Amino acid sequence: MEITEASKAGGGRNEEILPGEIKPAVNEPVPPGMPGPVGVLKELGQTAVPTGEPDIFCMTIIGQIEGHFVLPPHNKTTKYEHIIPQLVAAEQSKTIKGLLIILNTVGGDVEAGLAIAEMIASLSKPTVTVVIGGGHSIGVPIAVSSTYSIIAESATMTIHPIRMNGLVIGVPQTFEYMERMQERMVKFVTSHSRITEVQFKDLMFKTGELNRDIGTAVGGQDAVRYGLMDEVGGIGAALAHLNRMIAAAPTLTNETLPQGGLPQ
């Protein structure tokens, strides 16, 4: 640790400089909104701020997807109200050419997960999802919502019927509502992947595969074989495919733009 003496304008105080920390000039303005080294370490888990302006926006969906109810503080969650504004900002950005979405989630709120999946699917820019570790439950629609989907060989995807927490009224309408909600998820997955509805429901209602549950745990190779995912791979394969899609995407100019700007 290095001790430096502050300038006369600072009142002669001694200031501590951490290893690797750059001491700004006395009159050098600090950029607004830029966190210090401690803030960067806390928020990003690293000691150096990424430099440059990459044309690929990376987004992580981890832990449990939090919906309309706040989960306990010891749960690692992804809040959908944080994800949606990031997707809107990435769509509007002129420098971002593609999105890389990394998933390691146990699932969570059905409507929140479907909202994120619909937002990703509606983006006009190329998107690639990578499932590492697991993309379980409502994480399955998010995994297949991108332009191209990749799963790690050791990753798994658990497919099972939807569940309901809290107060359950024992009337036929309750079960009809759950069935309609489940059909929404089935139709989304089958319309954004190569798996058939019959095959997906067969995996969903399979017994004897999971302990004390109904459904199937699908591994990386099987997810590709069933048509859920497009490829077995990792970050390198995802970035390579995303860069190819970005290079193949047509470049819109003022002459080629339709009246009203970019189509949404």
KOLKEFI-268592 format. One record per residue (C-alpha): residue in three letters; x, y, z; chain. Coordinates in pm, 1 decimal. Layout:
KOLKEFI-268592
SITE type       c1       c2       c3 mol
SITE  ALA        X        Y        Z   A
...
END
This chain:
KOLKEFI-268592
SITE type       c1       c2       c3 mol
SITE  MET      0.0      0.0      0.0   A
SITE  GLU    138.2    340.1    -97.5   A
SITE  ILE     85.7    654.9    109.3   A
SITE  THR     82.1    984.0    -77.3   A
SITE  GLU     50.5   1337.0     48.3   A
SITE  ALA   -245.6   1524.6    -87.6   A
SITE  SER   -211.8   1857.6   -256.5   A
SITE  LYS   -230.6   2179.7    -65.4   A
SITE  ALA   -587.7   2224.5   -180.7   A
SITE  GLY   -677.1   1901.7     -6.3   A
SITE  GLY   -569.5   2029.9    332.7   A
SITE  GLY   -253.4   1819.4    362.2   A
SITE  ARG   -433.2   1488.8    422.8   A
SITE  ASN   -264.6   1156.5    366.1   A
SITE  GLU   -444.4    931.4    117.2   A
SITE  GLU   -411.2    558.0     70.6   A
SITE  ILE   -373.6    412.7   -276.5   A
SITE  LEU   -453.0     44.9   -319.6   A
SITE  PRO   -224.1   -173.0   -534.4   A
SITE  GLY   -316.5   -136.0   -899.9   A
SITE  GLU   -522.2    178.2   -835.8   A
SITE  ILE   -453.6    475.2  -1059.9   A
SITE  LYS   -432.6    802.8   -873.6   A
SITE  PRO   -618.1   1072.3  -1071.4   A
SITE  ALA   -468.4   1413.6  -1117.7   A
SITE  VAL   -563.4   1683.8   -872.1   A
SITE  ASN   -785.6   1871.9  -1115.8   A
SITE  GLU   -894.2   1568.2  -1315.7   A
SITE  PRO  -1273.6   1533.6  -1305.6   A
SITE  VAL  -1416.9   1195.5  -1210.0   A
SITE  PRO  -1660.2   1068.1  -1475.1   A
SITE  PRO  -2015.6   1069.5  -1337.3   A
SITE  GLY  -2155.5    729.1  -1254.3   A
SITE  MET  -1817.9    553.9  -1270.7   A
SITE  PRO  -1767.1    336.2   -962.0   A
SITE  GLY  -1439.2    331.7   -776.3   A
SITE  PRO  -1217.8     23.6   -742.5   A
SITE  VAL  -1416.7   -104.2   -444.5   A
SITE  GLY  -1744.8    -57.6   -631.5   A
SITE  VAL  -1610.7   -238.6   -937.6   A
SITE  LEU  -1489.6   -525.5   -721.8   A
SITE  LYS  -1826.6   -546.1   -550.1   A
SITE  GLU  -2043.7   -516.4   -860.5   A
SITE  LEU  -1835.4   -699.5  -1122.8   A
SITE  GLY  -1615.8   -923.4   -909.6   A
SITE  GLN  -1300.5   -799.6  -1078.2   A
SITE  THR  -1030.8   -543.0  -1011.0   A
SITE  ALA  -1015.5   -382.8  -1356.6   A
SITE  VAL  -1293.0   -213.7  -1550.4   A
SITE  PRO  -1345.4   -356.0  -1903.3   A
SITE  THR  -1216.0   -110.5  -2161.9   A
SITE  GLY  -1341.0    -38.9  -2510.5   A
SITE  GLU  -1690.0    -58.1  -2652.2   A
SITE  PRO  -1768.9   -419.9  -2745.0   A
SITE  ASP  -2045.0   -478.1  -2998.4   A
SITE  ILE  -2178.2   -783.2  -2807.8   A
SITE  PHE  -2385.6   -732.9  -2495.3   A
SITE  CYS  -2352.9  -1014.1  -2238.2   A
SITE  MET  -2639.0  -1085.7  -1999.9   A
SITE  THR  -2657.5  -1349.5  -1726.2   A
SITE  ILE  -2971.1  -1517.1  -1591.8   A
SITE  ILE  -2875.1  -1710.6  -1281.2   A
SITE  GLY  -3029.3  -1852.7   -966.7   A
SITE  GLN  -3405.0  -1829.6   -934.7   A
SITE  ILE  -3611.9  -1602.5  -1158.1   A
SITE  GLU  -3796.7  -1364.2   -932.0   A
SITE  GLY  -4142.7  -1253.9  -1036.4   A
SITE  HIS  -4420.1  -1070.4   -856.8   A
SITE  PHE  -4308.9  -1182.5   -509.5   A
SITE  VAL  -3976.1  -1099.2   -346.5   A
SITE  LEU  -3781.0  -1410.8   -254.6   A
SITE  PRO  -3586.0  -1451.3     72.7   A
SITE  PRO  -3252.2  -1265.2     83.9   A
SITE  HIS  -3046.5  -1586.3     97.1   A
SITE  ASN  -3175.7  -1688.5   -248.2   A
SITE  LYS  -2965.1  -1593.2   -549.7   A
SITE  THR  -3218.0  -1442.0   -789.5   A
SITE  THR  -3257.6  -1273.1  -1125.2   A
SITE  LYS  -3523.1  -1001.7  -1115.1   A
SITE  TYR  -3719.1   -969.4  -1436.0   A
SITE  GLU  -3772.0   -598.4  -1378.5   A
SITE  HIS  -3393.4   -563.5  -1408.6   A
SITE  ILE  -3362.3   -777.7  -1721.9   A
SITE  ILE  -3635.0   -613.9  -1931.0   A
SITE  PRO  -3487.8   -258.2  -1926.7   A
SITE  GLN  -3147.9   -401.0  -2022.7   A
SITE  LEU  -3303.8   -575.4  -2323.2   A
SITE  VAL  -3478.1   -253.6  -2428.7   A
SITE  ALA  -3153.0    -57.4  -2394.5   A
SITE  ALA  -2960.2   -319.5  -2595.6   A
SITE  GLU  -3221.9   -309.0  -2871.3   A
SITE  GLN  -3202.1     70.0  -2892.2   A
SITE  SER  -2822.9     91.5  -2873.2   A
SITE  LYS  -2644.6    177.2  -3198.5   A
SITE  THR  -2316.8     16.3  -3088.4   A
SITE  ILE  -2452.0   -322.8  -2976.4   A
SITE  LYS  -2480.6   -563.8  -3268.4   A
SITE  GLY  -2574.5   -884.5  -3084.5   A
SITE  LEU  -2662.0  -1031.8  -2745.1   A
SITE  LEU  -2510.9  -1326.4  -2556.5   A
SITE  ILE  -2737.2  -1464.5  -2281.7   A
SITE  ILE  -2578.4  -1705.8  -2033.1   A
SITE  LEU  -2814.5  -1920.7  -1825.9   A
SITE  ASN  -2761.4  -2117.2  -1507.7   A
SITE  THR  -3104.7  -2108.9  -1347.1   A
SITE  VAL  -3325.7  -2341.5  -1146.1   A
SITE  GLY  -3639.6  -2178.7  -1284.8   A
SITE  GLY  -3882.1  -1959.5  -1096.0   A
SITE  ASP  -4189.3  -1750.3  -1170.3   A
SITE  VAL  -4366.1  -1874.6  -1484.2   A
SITE  GLU  -4502.4  -1540.7  -1605.3   A
SITE  ALA  -4175.0  -1358.2  -1535.3   A
SITE  GLY  -3979.3  -1626.2  -1721.7   A
SITE  LEU  -4215.2  -1614.4  -2018.2   A
SITE  ALA  -4192.5  -1233.7  -2020.2   A
SITE  ILE  -3812.3  -1251.4  -2045.5   A
SITE  ALA  -3835.0  -1521.1  -2313.9   A
SITE  GLU  -4081.0  -1317.7  -2521.2   A
SITE  MET  -3859.7  -1009.6  -2495.1   A
SITE  ILE  -3552.2  -1200.7  -2614.7   A
SITE  ALA  -3745.8  -1360.6  -2899.4   A
SITE  SER  -3877.8  -1021.4  -3016.3   A
SITE  LEU  -3533.9   -858.3  -3046.5   A
SITE  SER  -3430.7   -763.3  -3398.9   A
SITE  LYS  -3060.0   -821.5  -3326.1   A
SITE  PRO  -2891.5  -1164.9  -3332.8   A
SITE  THR  -2906.0  -1348.1  -2999.9   A
SITE  VAL  -2735.9  -1660.4  -2868.0   A
SITE  THR  -2817.7  -1837.9  -2542.1   A
SITE  VAL  -2570.4  -2061.9  -2361.1   A
SITE  VAL  -2689.9  -2301.6  -2090.7   A
SITE  ILE  -2413.4  -2379.9  -1843.6   A
SITE  GLY  -2483.3  -2586.5  -1533.4   A
SITE  GLY  -2860.1  -2592.5  -1575.3   A
SITE  GLY  -3154.9  -2433.4  -1750.0   A
SITE  HIS  -3438.5  -2589.6  -1555.8   A
SITE  SER  -3814.9  -2541.4  -1549.5   A
SITE  ILE  -3909.1  -2196.2  -1685.9   A
SITE  GLY  -3545.3  -2159.4  -1790.0   A
SITE  VAL  -3624.8  -2388.5  -2085.1   A
SITE  PRO  -3836.1  -2127.4  -2272.5   A
SITE  ILE  -3565.8  -1865.5  -2210.4   A
SITE  ALA  -3298.3  -2101.2  -2343.4   A
SITE  VAL  -3482.4  -2160.9  -2671.8   A
SITE  SER  -3598.2  -1801.0  -2720.9   A
SITE  SER  -3279.0  -1684.1  -2891.9   A
SITE  THR  -3178.5  -1698.2  -3255.3   A
SITE  TYR  -2933.4  -1980.2  -3179.1   A
SITE  SER  -2908.8  -2190.5  -2863.4   A
SITE  ILE  -2607.9  -2374.3  -2720.2   A
SITE  ILE  -2583.4  -2604.7  -2419.1   A
SITE  ALA  -2274.1  -2727.5  -2237.1   A
SITE  GLU  -2217.9  -3101.1  -2253.2   A
SITE  SER  -2245.2  -3137.4  -1873.9   A
SITE  ALA  -2546.6  -2905.7  -1841.5   A
SITE  THR  -2901.2  -3031.7  -1784.0   A
SITE  MET  -3252.1  -2903.5  -1848.9   A
SITE  THR  -3536.5  -3027.1  -1628.1   A
SITE  ILE  -3873.4  -3040.3  -1802.0   A
SITE  HIS  -4173.8  -3083.5  -1572.1   A
SITE  PRO  -4533.2  -2960.8  -1533.5   A
SITE  ILE  -4586.6  -2616.4  -1381.5   A
SITE  ARG  -4660.3  -2579.9  -1011.5   A
SITE  MET  -4859.8  -2332.8   -804.3   A
SITE  ASN  -4766.6  -2185.4   -465.9   A
SITE  GLY  -4983.1  -2024.6   -202.6   A
SITE  LEU  -5361.4  -2049.1   -181.2   A
SITE  VAL  -5515.2  -2310.1   -412.2   A
SITE  ILE  -5893.5  -2317.9   -448.1   A
SITE  GLY  -6016.8  -2672.0   -509.1   A
SITE  VAL  -6243.2  -2595.8   -804.9   A
SITE  PRO  -6218.4  -2707.4  -1169.2   A
SITE  GLN  -6136.3  -2352.7  -1281.3   A
SITE  THR  -5806.1  -2365.3  -1090.1   A
SITE  PHE  -5687.2  -2669.5  -1278.8   A
SITE  GLU  -5812.7  -2528.5  -1609.2   A
SITE  TYR  -5607.3  -2214.8  -1544.2   A
SITE  MET  -5294.9  -2421.3  -1473.9   A
SITE  GLU  -5353.2  -2621.2  -1791.4   A
SITE  ARG  -5385.4  -2304.3  -2000.7   A
SITE  MET  -5069.6  -2162.2  -1844.4   A
SITE  GLN  -4887.8  -2486.7  -1923.6   A
SITE  GLU  -5008.3  -2478.2  -2283.2   A
SITE  ARG  -4859.0  -2128.3  -2319.3   A
SITE  MET  -4519.6  -2261.4  -2217.8   A
SITE  VAL  -4547.1  -2570.5  -2440.6   A
SITE  LYS  -4645.0  -2365.8  -2746.4   A
SITE  PHE  -4362.9  -2118.5  -2690.0   A
SITE  VAL  -4098.4  -2390.2  -2658.9   A
SITE  THR  -4219.8  -2587.5  -2960.6   A
SITE  SER  -4248.9  -2274.9  -3176.9   A
SITE  HIS  -3892.5  -2161.2  -3096.7   A
SITE  SER  -3717.6  -2498.1  -3122.6   A
SITE  ARG  -3723.7  -2813.5  -3331.7   A
SITE  ILE  -3888.5  -3036.3  -3070.4   A
SITE  THR  -4243.8  -3150.3  -3138.2   A
SITE  GLU  -4531.2  -3091.7  -2899.3   A
SITE  VAL  -4582.4  -3467.4  -2857.3   A
SITE  GLN  -4215.4  -3522.4  -2769.9   A
SITE  PHE  -4205.2  -3227.3  -2529.4   A
SITE  LYS  -4517.7  -3337.9  -2342.7   A
SITE  ASP  -4385.3  -3691.6  -2327.9   A
SITE  LEU  -4075.3  -3561.1  -2150.3   A
SITE  MET  -4285.3  -3334.4  -1928.7   A
SITE  PHE  -4521.0  -3604.8  -1798.9   A
SITE  LYS  -4271.3  -3889.2  -1781.9   A
SITE  THR  -4270.5  -4082.5  -1453.9   A
SITE  GLY  -3987.6  -4275.5  -1294.4   A
SITE  GLU  -3718.6  -4038.3  -1424.2   A
SITE  LEU  -3711.6  -3789.3  -1135.4   A
SITE  ASN  -3720.3  -3875.0   -766.4   A
SITE  ARG  -4052.2  -3762.6   -611.4   A
SITE  ASP  -4142.6  -3567.3   -922.6   A
SITE  ILE  -4283.9  -3593.6  -1274.2   A
SITE  GLY  -4069.4  -3494.8  -1569.1   A
SITE  THR  -3730.6  -3553.2  -1729.0   A
SITE  ALA  -3377.2  -3423.0  -1673.8   A
SITE  VAL  -3233.0  -3377.0  -2023.4   A
SITE  GLY  -2854.7  -3364.8  -2067.2   A
SITE  GLY  -2659.3  -3164.8  -2323.0   A
SITE  GLN  -2639.4  -3426.5  -2597.3   A
SITE  ASP  -3002.1  -3532.7  -2546.8   A
SITE  ALA  -3122.8  -3170.8  -2561.0   A
SITE  VAL  -2971.5  -3141.1  -2909.0   A
SITE  ARG  -3102.4  -3481.9  -3012.4   A
SITE  TYR  -3456.4  -3394.2  -2905.3   A
SITE  GLY  -3435.5  -3063.5  -3091.1   A
SITE  LEU  -3452.8  -2839.1  -2784.5   A
SITE  MET  -3109.4  -2685.6  -2839.2   A
SITE  ASP  -2908.8  -2631.2  -3155.5   A
SITE  GLU  -2556.9  -2727.4  -3051.2   A
SITE  VAL  -2341.3  -2865.8  -2771.7   A
SITE  GLY  -2066.0  -2619.1  -2690.4   A
SITE  GLY  -1957.2  -2329.1  -2476.1   A
SITE  ILE  -1869.1  -1962.3  -2478.0   A
SITE  GLY  -1622.0  -1989.3  -2766.5   A
SITE  ALA  -1875.8  -2156.0  -2994.3   A
SITE  ALA  -2142.0  -1905.4  -2889.2   A
SITE  LEU  -1926.5  -1601.6  -2966.0   A
SITE  ALA  -1810.5  -1749.0  -3296.1   A
SITE  HIS  -2168.1  -1814.1  -3410.0   A
SITE  LEU  -2285.1  -1474.0  -3286.1   A
SITE  ASN  -2006.9  -1298.0  -3475.1   A
SITE  ARG  -2100.4  -1488.2  -3792.0   A
SITE  MET  -2462.5  -1379.4  -3756.9   A
SITE  ILE  -2356.3  -1018.8  -3696.1   A
SITE  ALA  -2134.9  -1024.3  -4006.0   A
SITE  ALA  -2415.5  -1174.4  -4214.6   A
SITE  ALA  -2674.9   -924.8  -4092.5   A
SITE  PRO  -2752.8   -651.7  -4347.9   A
SITE  THR  -2617.8   -306.3  -4270.0   A
SITE  LEU  -2899.2    -52.6  -4261.8   A
SITE  THR  -2820.0    294.4  -4393.0   A
SITE  ASN  -3029.3    607.0  -4426.9   A
SITE  GLU  -3104.9    511.1  -4786.4   A
SITE  THR  -3222.0    158.6  -4700.3   A
SITE  LEU  -3419.3    248.5  -4390.6   A
SITE  PRO  -3798.5    238.8  -4434.8   A
SITE  GLN  -4008.3    540.5  -4351.2   A
SITE  GLY  -4023.2    578.4  -3973.7   A
SITE  GLY  -3681.4    429.7  -3892.7   A
SITE  LEU  -3587.4     81.3  -3780.2   A
SITE  PRO  -3868.4   -174.9  -3785.4   A
SITE  GLN  -3952.0   -313.1  -3440.7   A
END
